Amino acid sequence: MSSLLRIRPTKIELIRLKRRRELAKKVHKILRERLTILVNEFLSRVRIAYRVRLEINSILRDVYRDSAYLVSLYGDGIFDYFENTVREESRVVIGFENIMGVKSYTAMVRKGVFTDPVIELTGFRENSIKLIQKLIELGRIERSIISLGEEIRRTKRRVNALEYIFIPKLETTIRYLSMKFEEREREEKARLKRVKSMLEKKKGVA
């Protein structure tokens, strides 16, 4: 891969290259700051996901305990009875959230209306609803973690492209053109000195 950009070797192009270099450096700085914020948000959500998983494990233990207790009292048919006590089912509403310009799925539970003639079903139902809510919350968080991870990867590629490819090419091309123009100026000065010397010699002979 060439380390120089293909441009016309003119002073106007040199000025344009210097402007592009300054703009590229500003964009690079903004992208690096964005990358830092995205990584911090990513790590924050990973910590939240870990905490929610611990809460889910705790609720699962309660649900298993309650279900074992219900089966021991009423037998397996209690869960068929449990389903028939629903007057209005809970609903999950799906939407989107915007995290630093990154779109991710989000969801929330709208609690339904239930009747629990058997008192032991109330605690089991509440824990089951908590479990569903926490699972949806975990899914939302993990989906946002995936979206943030993809955006971090894309942003990092852009930062690296600017830092290791585009800006170095600009700087190398600027140095090359600057040296070329300096060499031309030295040659021009040397040529003018020779012409001046020749003119003085001709005057002296005349």
N, C-alpha and C positions, 0 to 999 in steps of 0.2 A: 504493500500500500504506500502510495506516494505521500511524503510528508509536506508537500507543497500543494496549494490550491491552484487550479488552472484559471489564471486571470491574465489580462493584458498588463504588461509591466509599465504602468504609467503612474504619475504622482497622484492623479485623481483616484485611481484604484487603491493606492496606498492609504489615502485619507479615508476612503470607504472601509478598507480593511480594519483600520484602527477604530473606527466607529463600531463596526461589527464586533470587534474584540471586546470593547467596553460593554456593549449590549449583552454579549454572550456571558461575560463575567457577572453582570447583574442577574441574568436569568439563572445562572448557575447558583448564585447565592440564594435566590428565592427558592429554587428547587431543593437545595440542601436544607433550608429552614423547614420547608414543607415535609421533607423526608424525616427530619427529626421529630416534628409534631406527629406525623403518622405513626412512627415507631413507638412513641410514647403512648399514643392512643391504643395501639395494638397491644402493648404490654399491659396497659391498664385493663383492657377487656379480657385478656388472658387470665389475669388475677381474679376478675369478677367471675369468669366462667368456672374457675377452680372453686371459688366459694359457693357458687350455685350448685355445682356437682356435689359438694359436701352436704348441702341442704337437701338435695334430692335423695342422697343415700340415707339421710336421717328420716325423711318422710317415707321412703320405701320401707324402712324397718317398721314404722308405725302401721303402714297399710298392710304389710304381711302379718303383723301381729293381730290387727283387727280382723283381717279376713280369716285367719286361723281360728280366732275366737268365735266368729260368726258360724263358721262351718261346724265347729264342735258343738254349738248350741242348736242350730237349725238344719244342718246338713247342707249339701251342695246346692239344693234348690233355692237357698236364700238369695243367690245372685240373680236368678230369674225373677224372683220377687222384687229384688232391688231395681232391676230395669223397668219394671212396671210401675214404679213409684214416681217416675219422671213425668211432670206435667208440661214443662217447657225445657227443652234441652239447652245446655250451654253451647255457645257459638264462638268460633275463633274468627277474628277479623284480621285479614292480611293487608299489609300496607308496605310503604317504603320509608326509610329514614335516610337523612343526608348527613354523612360524617366527613367533614372536611372536603366536601365535593364528591365523596364516594357514596354511591347509592347502594343500599342494602335492604333486604327484606326485614320487616318487623311484623309482629303479631300481638294480639291481645285477646283475652277471654272475656266474653260477656256471660256472666253467671245466669243459669236458668232458674226455674222455680221447681221445687221438689216437695213431696210429702213423705214423711218418714214415720209410718205408724209403729214400726219397731224401733224403739229408742236407741238400740245398739247400732242401727244403720246410720244415725246422724254423724257420729264420729268417723265412721268408715267413709261416708260420703265426703265430709269436709276434708279429710286427709287425701282422698282420691282427687278432689278438685285442686287442692294445693299442689299435688304431684303433677297434674296436667299443666297447671299454670307455670310451675317451675321448669317443666320439660320444654314448654313453649318459650319461656324466657331463655333457657339454655340454647335452644335452637336459634333464636334471634341473635344472641350474643356470638355464637359460633359462626353463624352466617356472616355477621359483621367482621369477625376475625378473618374469615376467608377473603372477603371483599377488600379489607384493609391490606392483607398480605399480598394480594394481586396488585393493588395500587402501589404498595411499597416496592415491589419488584419492578413495575413499570417506571416509577420515579427514579429508582436507583440506576436503571439502565440509561435513562436520560442524563442523570448527573454524571455517570461514568463516561458517556459519549461526549459530553461537553468537556469534562475535566481531562480526559486522556486522549481524545481524538480531535474534536473540533477546535478547541482553544489552542492546543499545541500547534495544530496546522496553521491557524491564523498567525500565531506568534512567529513560527518558522518562516512563513511567507513574508511577513512584515520585516523580519530581520534580513531576509534575502533581498527584498526590494530596496530596503534602506541602504544596504551595502552596495547594491548595484548603482543606485543613484549617487552615493558618495564617491564611488569609483569614477562615474561619469563626470562628476564635478571636478575631481582631481585631474582627470585627463583634459577637461576643458580649460582649467587653470594653467596646466602645463603647456597646452597648445597656445593659449593667449600670451604666455611669457615668451614662447619661441617667436611668435609673430611680432611681438613688441621688440624683442631683441634684434630680429631681422630688419625691422623698420628703422631702428636706431643706427644699425650698421650702415644702412643705405643712406641715411642722413649724413652720417660721418664721412662717407665716401664722396657724397655730393659736395 
